[in-house]
Amino acid sequence: MQDITEHLVELVKSTSTDLSPDIEQALATACETEARGSAAQGALKTILENVGMSRGTGRPICQDTGTPIFYVWYPEGQSQRQMREQIIKAVQIATQRAYLRPNAVEALSGKNSGDNTGADFPAIHFDEWENDYLKIGLMLKGGGSENCGCQYSVPSPEFPASRDIKGVRKAVLDAAFKAQGLGCAPGILGVGIGGDRGTSMIKAKEQLFRPLGDSNLDPELDKMEKQLHREINELGIGPMGFGGKNTVLGVKMAQLHRVPASFFVSIAYMCWADRRKIMTIRNGNVTITAP
Amino acid sequence: MATKLTVPISEEQIRALKVGDSVTLSGVIFTGRDAAHKYMIDNFVKGPCPDSEKEMYEILKKGLKGSVIYHCGPVVRKREDGKYEFVAAGPTTSIREEPYQADVIGHFGVRAVIGKGGMRDKTLAGCKQHGAVYLHAIGGAATLIAESVKEVVDVHKLDFGVPEAFWEIRVEDFPCVVTMDAHGNSLHDKVRTQSEKKLQELLAAG
């Protein structure tokens, strides 16, 4: 297969340094709605200035370039092993070029590998698809926001909620409250409903790839996404937790089948620096775009 | 109008600050996060200081008095002349240092910590007791903040890894907001209390 290492380095650079227009636009709108001269508006102005500077200088938007999470959709016959090798090589090069901070530390010893590689690091999800071209998504998921993610088993003695959309709403509101400004608000929430503990959280994270302004194809979830977006902002936590009108930029939900005994609600918190890009390679033509 | 603070900062200057004040900070400060705080508590605050760490202890005692700890794990680049420069340097989440922070402030005479997300009761009490403040930087604004880092003076304990090392840096007009002052006030407590009230209303309605 074609060596795509350099293209992957470009994908990392673009993701780390060039915020997608949907997120930037939402931040600009949020900035206009906060009280003039408030700490919340000041935070958003600084954020927007920083976004422009990062794009102009090719420097990371945020120093926590997080866990690089790759999603690879590849045509029949392509070698996963070769793609994995090239992704790892690209991550090492991107780290040398300071598009990424060396972030992979051994769990127990805390020893930093120095090049962003290690056991299951970077994270890579492979999926063979029916199309004849290659599509690779990359998300850079910072640690501060990742720590705000959580999972509810509904109901439990600690969390008496119902196994329906009302219970989901309760879990998401609770998670948004607990996150306060710690995950770099205004963030985006990805929510996975059902599944097992693993698939539920993966589904939650995948929601963060959706364009911010899209609609959910499931009418019930679409309604709840919009309702929760509004209600979480009513909590008044605001940018950076300074207090204000913009606590989240959006909520994105999906459901998956579960066993009768389990009902998980998984919440992935993404910071305002919602760094995700998509690269497609078709007949040798490479494009990198926002989702 | 932002209050200008220059290291070394006096207790009087700190006591004059109130929650909500904008501050620009200049002078030589240290980054320090999870590994650094655990290291300082284990070796210096609890002690006794092992012989191997005495030199580091002297550096920190001299450097931190009247100065500032910045919760930050930067992206750095080594230049051709062998010096480091900060490429991206926003704040990391401070709450992880809650078990350690008050003791580190008291032991070393630190006047401010910079981070994001705020801290809780133990640190707030430590700020009040020792005359220190919590300064909130804008999370994620890493390129912009790196611009105010004018020089990497030195790096200590680089074996902790790039994000976790003590980076001794000279900053100029580093922009922050006071969110926990030396009088027991915390913006974070206020926002948490207000948002909890609203949460209960929403849950009761739904």
Interface residues (C-beta under 8 A of the other chain):
Chain A: A39 G42 A43 T46 I47 E49 N50 M53 S54 T57 R59 P60 I61 C62 Q63 D64 T65 A98 L100 R101 P102 N103 V105 G110 K111 N112 G114 G142 G143 G144 N147 K166 R169 K170 L173 D174 F177 Q180 G181 L182 C184 E231 E234 L235 G236 I237 G238 M240 G241 F242 G243 C271 W272 A273
Chain B: G20 S22 A35 C72 G73 P74 V75 V76 R77 V87 A88 A89 G90 T92 T93 I95 K116 G117 G118 H136 I138 G139 G140 A141 A142 T143 L144 I145 A146 E147 F160 G161 V162 P163 E164 P175 V177 T179 L187 H188 K190 V191 R192 Q194 S195 E196 K198 L199 L202 L203 G206
